Amino acid sequence: MALIRQAGSIRAERESRHGYRNVISRILAGSAHGCAGLTVRLLTIKPDGKLPRTEFDFQRVVTVLQGELLFMDGDGSTHMVGEGDVIIIRPYERHHFQNDSSSLARIIISETRGRA
């Protein structure tokens, strides 16, 4: 049976942890909701916001919903990504996002834990 999470039941936005700047995070779906091995997050990156350059042992798929961001891939190359763009980040690929614009950016991050 499908689980429908009404907008009011999703935890309120909150500032992200250390190393993030001007980033608000919401977990839309995860293990607490019966999603074994999958987490889906909505991040709002304010102007001058950034996510730290990091890597994970799982795959991430990032979809840009709004705005424009600078993305640095595992080779250190930078790319401007915008609304509708999808970035597939392989396990152990160091990456980074930052918002150099004067507008909000929003991204959905889907993370798979387990075999990529």
C-alpha positions as CSV (number, residue, x, y, z in Angstrom):
1,M,0.0,0.0,0.0
2,A,1.3,3.4,-0.9
3,L,2.2,5.9,1.9
4,I,1.0,9.5,1.3
5,R,2.8,12.1,3.4
6,Q,0.7,15.2,3.6
7,A,2.8,18.4,3.5
8,G,1.8,19.2,7.1
9,S,3.3,15.9,8.3
10,I,6.7,16.5,6.8
11,R,9.1,17.9,9.5
12,A,9.7,21.6,9.3
13,E,12.7,22.9,7.5
14,R,15.8,23.3,9.5
15,E,19.3,24.6,9.0
16,S,21.7,21.9,7.8
17,R,24.6,20.7,9.9
18,H,28.2,22.0,10.2
19,G,30.0,22.8,7.0
20,Y,26.8,23.9,5.2
21,R,26.1,27.6,4.8
22,N,22.6,29.1,4.2
23,V,21.1,25.7,3.5
24,I,17.7,24.6,4.7
25,S,16.9,20.9,4.6
26,R,13.8,18.7,4.8
27,I,13.7,14.9,4.6
28,L,10.8,14.0,2.4
29,A,11.2,10.2,2.6
30,G,13.5,7.9,4.3
31,S,13.9,4.8,6.4
32,A,11.5,6.2,9.0
33,H,8.8,6.1,6.3
34,G,9.5,2.6,5.1
35,C,12.0,3.5,2.4
36,A,14.6,0.9,2.9
37,G,17.9,2.0,1.3
38,L,16.5,5.3,-0.1
39,T,16.4,8.9,1.3
40,V,14.9,11.8,-0.5
41,R,15.8,15.4,0.7
42,L,14.6,18.8,-0.4
43,L,17.4,21.4,0.1
44,T,16.8,25.2,-0.2
45,I,20.1,26.9,-0.9
46,K,19.9,30.6,-0.1
47,P,22.0,33.2,-1.9
48,D,25.7,32.8,-0.9
49,G,24.8,29.3,0.3
50,K,27.0,26.2,-0.1
51,L,27.2,22.5,0.6
52,P,30.7,21.3,1.6
53,R,32.9,19.4,-0.8
54,T,32.3,15.9,0.3
55,E,31.9,12.3,-0.8
56,F,29.7,9.5,0.2
57,D,29.8,5.7,-0.1
58,F,26.4,5.7,-1.9
59,Q,25.0,7.1,-5.1
60,R,23.1,10.4,-5.3
61,V,20.8,11.8,-7.9
62,V,20.2,15.5,-7.7
63,T,17.5,17.3,-9.5
64,V,17.5,21.1,-9.7
65,L,13.9,22.4,-9.1
66,Q,14.6,26.1,-9.0
67,G,17.5,28.5,-9.5
68,E,21.0,28.1,-10.6
69,L,24.0,26.5,-8.8
70,L,27.7,26.0,-9.4
71,F,28.4,22.3,-9.2
72,M,32.0,20.9,-8.8
73,D,32.4,17.3,-9.9
74,G,34.8,14.6,-8.8
75,D,37.5,15.8,-11.3
76,G,37.3,19.4,-9.9
77,S,35.5,20.7,-13.1
78,T,32.8,23.2,-12.4
79,H,29.4,23.3,-14.2
80,M,26.5,25.7,-14.0
81,V,23.3,23.7,-13.4
82,G,19.8,25.0,-13.5
83,E,16.1,24.2,-13.3
84,G,15.4,20.7,-14.7
85,D,19.0,19.6,-14.8
86,V,19.8,16.2,-13.2
87,I,23.2,15.3,-11.8
88,I,24.1,11.6,-11.1
89,I,26.9,11.4,-8.5
90,R,28.7,8.1,-8.2
91,P,29.8,6.6,-4.8
92,Y,33.0,8.2,-3.5
93,E,32.9,11.1,-6.0
94,R,33.8,14.3,-4.2
95,H,31.4,17.0,-5.1
96,H,30.2,20.5,-4.1
97,F,27.3,22.9,-4.7
98,Q,27.2,26.6,-4.2
99,N,24.7,29.4,-4.9
100,D,26.5,32.5,-6.2
101,S,23.3,34.1,-7.4
102,S,20.9,36.5,-5.6
103,S,18.0,34.0,-5.8
104,L,17.0,30.9,-3.9
105,A,17.9,27.5,-5.4
106,R,16.0,24.3,-4.6
107,I,17.2,20.8,-5.2
108,I,15.9,17.3,-4.6
109,I,18.6,14.8,-3.5
110,S,17.8,11.1,-3.8
111,E,20.3,8.8,-2.1
112,T,20.6,5.1,-2.5
113,R,22.2,3.1,0.3
114,G,23.4,-0.3,-0.8
115,R,24.5,-1.5,-4.2
116,A,24.9,1.3,-6.7
